[in-house]
Amino acid sequence: MKKVYYLKTCSTCIRILKELNLPSDFILQDIKTEEITVEQLEHMKNLSGSYEALFSKRSKLYKEMDLKNQNLTERDFKHYILDHYTFLSRPVIIINDAIFIGNSKKVIEATKACINE
């Protein structure tokens, strides 16, 4: 499976998608208009190893809800990601059994290398 979870309204996601120049066999899912299902999140968690790895601590809601001062568990991370799309670190790119999370240069370079294999 080749899939990208992203936000159509996020300029960083759009820039990364353009930079990656993805082949046509990739499925794009705008997480604002098509919510992440429990099954999709479970699959991402199995590939990444934890819900925390998928969780964005740069989210506006994370700061507004003062979550950094709470002792969050894996169950909490799962709940928040399913509750509101902005808690998912974006983009999440899945290429077969590999997962690439976030927008750091290192992640994007690794994604490019995997696409070009």
ABEGO torsion letter per residue (X at the ends): XBBBBBBAABAAAAAAAAAAGBBAABBBBBAAABBBBAAAAAAAAAAAGBAAAABBAABAAAAAAGAAABBBBAAAAAAAAAABAAABBOBBBBBEABBBBEABAAAAAAAAAAAAX
